[in-house]
Amino acid sequence: MDVTALRAQRLRSHRLSAPAASVADAAAHLLATQAQEFWGGRWALALRSRGAPTLRQVDAAFDRGDLVRTWTMRGTLHIVPARDAAWMLEVTAHRQLRQVSRVLAQEGADDDTVRHAERIARAALRGGGRLTRAEFAAALEAGGVRTVGQRLYHLILALGLRGVVCWGPVVARDGGPTREQWLVLGEDWISDAAAPADPLAELFARYIAGHGPAGARDFAWWTGLPLTLSRQAAAAASGSLLEVDEGLFVARVQPRRSATAAAVVALPPFDEYYLSYADRSVACHPALHRAVGPGANGMVKAAILARGEVVGTWTHSLAVGRRADAPLPELLVPDAAAPAAVAAALDRYAAFIAG
């Protein structure tokens, strides 16, 4: 499959050229949307939805319980449909927990500490309770669990991987977009949990539906699972997929392309279209990888995408509440996108974040 066809098919799978009916549908289609930058994950879903949803409309999906944010893979926060969070963690949490346990041990917290933190969390959050990060830290300290340094983050991460807690409804903030969610009990917040017969095969099939054409090596990168296990997942799911090139699969049922989909879009940082493959050269010429990321600080910049190819980056400050500056583009490939098209893509983001 040539690179032009591969990009066109991925744009379709990612709902960038075939937007979903709603934010919840876009999230279900992608299954997991990288979102350690919370505003970026929300924009990723709005970008893939019809009708130009605003930030407030995306946040409503969290408040209704359609979506949660948790560490489904690679020790990284993802937005996932609430009903899918538990079975995904069945597949991916074990390996992540081993790494987190090692980090916590270096910080002087053993398994007994994590179990103590779990008891405190369950007592503080039971019956639909919710706490901010700072409030949860205070509850842990009051219960005798120290939260200095990175201990708090890694304790919440360990509890998230165990399925005890997740980030749920959005904490309202006066004067600008919020960056914070309420911490809630997973069992209280996830009321319609899915239970696929073969979670590993389901995970591969859903990854392909939202990211294909892709293969086992891409899935291994995306999930953090070993390549051997990823190949087993591909084999188990292959009957429900189409192989369009050697080792590359797409879903049998494809979303319908929109005739009005923009050729130029402003991707958030860490967007799935750029980041979720073992080889990023389809989306971005290797000469530009350093300019886009991951950089030395691990960041992946917000990118300008033209016809499926990264041609620039962009910055802003409104979403993090610093200033009300307009988003600013930096084209890395001269004349790759018309200025009016770039401006329209950034205007779409500005309308989203202001909503």
C-alpha positions as CSV (number, residue, x, y, z in Angstrom):
1,M,0.0,0.0,0.0
2,D,1.5,3.3,-1.0
3,V,1.8,6.1,1.5
4,T,-0.9,8.3,0.0
5,A,-3.5,5.4,0.3
6,L,-2.2,4.5,3.7
7,R,-2.7,8.1,5.0
8,A,-6.2,8.3,3.4
9,Q,-7.3,5.1,5.1
10,R,-5.9,6.1,8.4
11,L,-7.6,9.5,8.2
12,R,-10.8,7.6,7.8
13,S,-10.2,5.1,10.6
14,H,-9.2,8.0,12.9
15,R,-12.5,9.8,12.1
16,L,-10.5,12.8,10.8
17,S,-12.1,12.5,7.4
18,A,-15.2,10.6,8.6
19,P,-16.4,12.3,11.8
20,A,-18.4,10.4,14.4
21,A,-22.0,11.3,15.3
22,S,-21.0,12.4,18.8
23,V,-18.1,12.8,21.2
24,A,-19.0,9.6,22.9
25,D,-19.1,7.8,19.6
26,A,-15.7,9.2,18.6
27,A,-14.3,8.0,22.0
28,A,-15.8,4.5,21.5
29,H,-14.4,4.3,18.0
30,L,-10.8,5.2,19.0
31,L,-11.3,3.2,22.3
32,A,-8.4,5.0,24.0
33,T,-7.4,8.6,23.3
34,Q,-4.1,9.7,24.8
35,A,-4.8,12.5,27.2
36,Q,-2.1,13.3,29.7
37,E,-2.7,16.8,28.4
38,F,-6.3,16.9,29.3
39,W,-7.3,19.7,27.0
40,G,-5.6,17.9,24.2
41,G,-7.5,14.7,24.7
42,R,-10.8,16.6,24.7
43,W,-9.9,18.5,21.5
44,A,-8.9,15.2,19.9
45,L,-12.4,13.9,20.4
46,A,-14.1,17.1,19.3
47,L,-12.0,17.1,16.2
48,R,-13.4,13.7,15.3
49,S,-17.0,14.6,15.9
50,R,-19.7,16.2,13.8
51,G,-21.2,19.6,14.5
52,A,-18.1,21.3,16.0
53,P,-18.7,20.4,19.7
54,T,-17.4,22.8,22.3
55,L,-15.2,22.1,25.3
56,R,-18.3,22.3,27.5
57,Q,-20.1,19.7,25.4
58,V,-17.1,17.3,25.6
59,D,-16.9,17.9,29.4
60,A,-20.6,16.9,29.6
61,A,-19.7,13.4,28.4
62,F,-17.5,13.0,31.5
63,D,-20.1,14.5,33.8
64,R,-22.7,12.0,32.4
65,G,-20.3,9.1,33.0
66,D,-19.9,8.3,29.4
67,L,-16.1,8.8,29.6
68,V,-13.4,8.5,32.2
69,R,-9.6,9.1,32.1
70,T,-7.2,6.4,33.4
71,W,-3.9,4.7,32.8
72,T,-5.0,2.1,30.2
73,M,-1.5,1.6,28.7
74,R,2.1,2.6,28.7
75,G,1.7,4.3,32.1
76,T,-0.1,7.1,30.2
77,L,-3.5,8.7,30.8
78,H,-6.1,7.9,28.2
79,I,-9.7,8.9,27.7
80,V,-11.8,5.8,27.4
81,P,-15.5,4.9,27.4
82,A,-16.3,4.2,31.0
83,R,-17.8,0.8,30.1
84,D,-14.6,-0.4,28.5
85,A,-12.1,0.7,31.2
86,A,-12.2,-2.5,33.3
87,W,-11.7,-5.1,30.6
88,M,-8.9,-3.0,29.0
89,L,-7.1,-3.0,32.4
90,E,-7.5,-6.8,32.5
91,V,-5.1,-6.9,29.5
92,T,-2.7,-4.1,30.2
93,A,-2.5,-3.3,33.9
94,H,-0.4,-6.2,35.1
95,R,2.8,-5.1,33.4
96,Q,2.3,-1.5,34.3
97,L,1.8,-2.4,37.9
98,R,5.1,-4.2,38.1
99,Q,6.9,-1.0,36.9
100,V,4.9,1.2,39.3
101,S,5.6,-1.1,42.2
102,R,9.3,-0.7,41.5
103,V,9.1,3.1,41.4
104,L,7.0,3.2,44.6
105,A,9.5,0.9,46.4
106,Q,12.2,3.5,45.5
107,E,10.0,6.1,47.1
108,G,9.6,4.0,50.3
109,A,6.1,2.7,49.6
110,D,5.5,-1.0,49.5
111,D,2.4,-3.1,48.7
112,D,1.1,-2.6,52.2
113,T,1.3,1.1,51.6
114,V,-0.8,0.8,48.4
115,R,-3.3,-1.4,50.2
116,H,-3.6,1.2,53.0
117,A,-4.1,3.9,50.4
118,E,-6.8,1.8,48.8
119,R,-8.7,1.5,52.1
120,I,-8.5,5.2,52.6
121,A,-9.7,5.8,49.0
122,R,-12.6,3.5,49.3
123,A,-13.7,5.0,52.6
124,A,-13.4,8.6,51.3
125,L,-15.1,7.9,47.9
126,R,-17.8,5.3,48.6
127,G,-21.4,6.1,47.8
128,G,-20.6,8.3,44.9
129,G,-18.0,10.5,46.6
130,R,-15.5,12.5,44.7
131,L,-12.3,14.3,45.6
132,T,-9.9,16.6,43.8
133,R,-6.2,15.6,43.7
134,A,-5.4,18.0,46.6
135,E,-8.3,16.7,48.7
136,F,-7.3,13.1,48.1
137,A,-3.7,13.9,49.1
138,A,-5.1,15.4,52.3
139,A,-7.1,12.3,53.0
140,L,-4.1,10.1,52.5
141,E,-1.9,12.2,54.8
142,A,-4.7,12.2,57.4
143,G,-4.7,8.4,57.2
144,G,-1.0,8.1,57.7
145,V,0.1,7.7,54.0
146,R,2.8,10.2,53.0
147,T,2.4,12.0,49.7
148,V,5.7,13.8,49.3
149,G,7.4,14.2,45.9
150,Q,6.0,11.9,43.3
151,R,4.5,9.5,45.8
152,L,1.0,10.9,45.4
153,Y,1.1,10.6,41.6
154,H,2.4,7.0,41.8
155,L,-0.1,6.0,44.5
156,I,-3.0,7.3,42.4
157,L,-1.5,5.5,39.3
158,A,-1.3,2.2,41.2
159,L,-4.9,2.5,42.4
160,G,-6.0,3.4,38.9
161,L,-4.3,0.4,37.4
162,R,-6.0,-1.8,40.0
163,G,-9.3,-0.4,38.9
164,V,-10.0,1.2,42.3
165,V,-10.2,4.8,41.1
166,C,-10.4,6.8,37.9
167,W,-10.7,10.4,36.8
168,G,-14.4,11.1,36.2
169,P,-16.5,14.3,36.1
170,V,-14.8,17.6,35.3
171,V,-14.0,20.1,38.1
172,A,-15.6,23.5,37.2
173,R,-13.3,26.5,37.1
174,D,-14.3,30.1,36.9
175,G,-12.7,32.3,34.2
176,G,-11.3,29.7,31.8
177,P,-11.1,26.0,30.8
178,T,-10.4,23.6,33.6
179,R,-7.5,21.1,33.7
180,E,-8.9,19.0,36.6
181,Q,-11.2,16.1,37.1
182,W,-12.8,14.6,40.2
183,L,-11.2,11.3,41.5
184,V,-14.0,8.7,41.8
185,L,-14.3,5.0,42.6
186,G,-14.3,2.9,39.5
187,E,-16.9,0.5,40.7
188,D,-19.3,3.4,41.5
189,W,-18.8,5.3,38.3
190,I,-18.7,2.5,35.8
191,S,-22.2,1.1,35.8
192,D,-22.4,-0.6,32.3
193,A,-19.2,-2.4,32.1
194,A,-18.5,-4.4,28.9
195,A,-17.2,-8.0,29.2
196,P,-15.8,-9.3,25.8
197,A,-15.3,-13.0,25.5
198,D,-11.7,-12.5,24.5
199,P,-10.4,-9.2,25.8
200,L,-7.0,-9.5,24.0
201,A,-8.6,-10.1,20.7
202,E,-11.2,-7.4,21.3
203,L,-8.4,-4.9,22.1
204,F,-6.7,-5.6,18.9
205,A,-9.8,-5.4,16.8
206,R,-10.8,-2.1,18.4
207,Y,-7.3,-0.7,17.9
208,I,-7.5,-1.6,14.2
209,A,-11.0,-0.1,13.9
210,G,-9.7,3.3,15.2
211,H,-6.2,3.2,13.8
212,G,-5.9,0.9,10.8
213,P,-4.2,0.1,8.5
214,A,-1.9,-1.2,11.3
215,G,-0.4,-4.4,12.5
216,A,0.9,-6.4,15.4
217,R,4.1,-4.3,15.8
218,D,2.0,-1.1,16.0
219,F,-0.3,-2.7,18.5
220,A,2.6,-3.7,20.6
221,W,3.8,-0.1,20.7
222,W,0.3,1.3,21.4
223,T,-0.4,-1.1,24.3
224,G,3.0,-1.7,25.7
225,L,2.5,-5.5,25.4
226,P,5.2,-7.9,24.1
227,L,5.3,-8.4,20.4
228,T,4.7,-12.2,20.8
229,L,1.5,-11.5,22.7
230,S,0.5,-8.8,20.2
231,R,0.9,-11.3,17.3
232,Q,-1.4,-13.7,19.3
233,A,-3.9,-10.9,19.6
234,A,-3.7,-10.3,15.8
235,A,-4.2,-14.0,15.1
236,A,-7.2,-14.2,17.4
237,A,-8.9,-11.1,15.9
238,S,-8.0,-11.7,12.2
239,G,-11.3,-13.3,11.4
240,S,-13.2,-10.1,12.0
241,L,-10.7,-7.9,10.1
242,L,-9.5,-7.3,6.5
243,E,-5.8,-7.7,5.6
244,V,-5.1,-4.9,3.1
245,D,-1.4,-5.4,2.9
246,E,1.0,-7.9,4.4
247,G,0.4,-7.7,8.2
248,L,-1.7,-4.6,7.9
249,F,-5.4,-4.8,8.9
250,V,-8.5,-2.6,8.7
251,A,-12.0,-3.1,10.1
252,R,-14.5,-4.9,7.8
253,V,-17.0,-2.0,8.2
254,Q,-15.5,1.4,7.5
255,P,-16.8,4.8,8.7
256,R,-18.3,6.8,5.8
257,R,-16.1,9.7,4.6
258,S,-17.5,13.2,4.8
259,A,-17.4,15.2,1.6
260,T,-16.9,18.4,3.7
261,A,-14.1,17.1,5.9
262,A,-11.3,19.7,6.1
263,A,-8.0,18.8,4.4
264,V,-6.1,20.7,7.0
265,V,-6.6,20.1,10.7
266,A,-4.9,21.2,13.9
267,L,-4.1,18.1,15.9
268,P,-3.6,18.3,19.7
269,P,-0.3,17.3,21.3
270,F,0.2,13.5,21.6
271,D,-2.5,12.9,19.0
272,E,-3.3,9.2,18.2
273,Y,-2.9,9.8,14.5
274,Y,0.8,10.7,14.9
275,L,1.8,8.8,18.0
276,S,0.1,5.4,18.0
277,Y,2.3,3.5,15.5
278,A,5.7,1.9,15.7
279,D,6.7,3.8,12.6
280,R,5.6,7.5,12.5
281,S,7.0,8.2,9.1
282,V,3.6,7.7,7.4
283,A,2.2,10.7,9.2
284,C,5.4,12.8,9.4
285,H,8.6,12.9,7.3
286,P,11.5,11.6,9.5
287,A,13.3,14.9,9.0
288,L,10.5,16.6,11.0
289,H,10.3,14.1,13.8
290,R,12.6,16.1,16.1
291,A,10.6,19.3,15.5
292,V,7.3,17.5,16.4
293,G,8.6,15.2,19.2
294,P,8.9,13.4,21.4
295,G,11.5,15.9,22.5
296,A,14.0,15.6,25.3
297,N,11.2,16.5,27.7
298,G,9.0,13.7,26.3
299,M,6.6,16.2,24.8
300,V,4.9,15.8,21.4
301,K,3.8,19.1,20.0
302,A,0.4,20.0,18.6
303,A,0.7,19.5,14.8
304,I,-0.8,20.9,11.7
305,L,-1.9,18.1,9.4
306,A,-2.5,18.6,5.6
307,R,-4.0,15.7,3.7
308,G,-2.8,13.2,6.4
309,E,0.8,14.6,6.6
310,V,2.3,16.7,9.4
311,V,3.4,20.0,7.8
312,G,3.8,22.2,10.9
313,T,3.2,22.8,14.6
314,W,1.1,25.2,16.5
315,T,1.0,26.7,20.0
316,H,-1.5,28.4,22.2
317,S,-2.0,29.5,25.8
318,L,-5.7,29.9,26.4
319,A,-6.4,26.3,27.3
320,V,-4.0,26.4,30.2
321,G,-5.5,29.6,31.5
322,R,-2.4,31.8,31.2
323,R,-3.4,34.4,28.5
324,A,-6.1,34.7,25.9
325,D,-3.6,34.6,23.0
326,A,-4.8,33.2,19.6
327,P,-3.2,29.9,18.5
328,L,-0.1,30.5,16.4
329,P,1.1,28.2,13.6
330,E,4.6,27.4,12.5
331,L,4.8,25.7,9.1
332,L,7.7,23.3,8.7
333,V,7.0,22.5,5.1
334,P,6.7,25.8,3.1
335,D,3.5,26.1,0.9
336,A,2.3,22.7,2.1
337,A,-1.0,24.3,3.3
338,A,-2.8,27.4,2.3
339,P,-2.7,30.1,5.0
340,A,-6.5,30.4,4.9
341,A,-6.8,26.6,5.5
342,V,-4.4,26.8,8.4
343,A,-6.3,29.7,9.9
344,A,-9.6,27.9,9.5
345,A,-8.2,24.9,11.4
346,L,-6.9,27.0,14.3
347,D,-10.2,29.0,14.3
348,R,-12.0,25.7,14.8
349,Y,-9.9,25.0,17.8
350,A,-10.3,28.5,19.2
351,A,-14.1,28.2,18.9
352,F,-13.9,24.8,20.7
353,I,-11.8,26.0,23.7
354,A,-13.9,29.2,24.1
355,G,-17.1,27.2,24.3
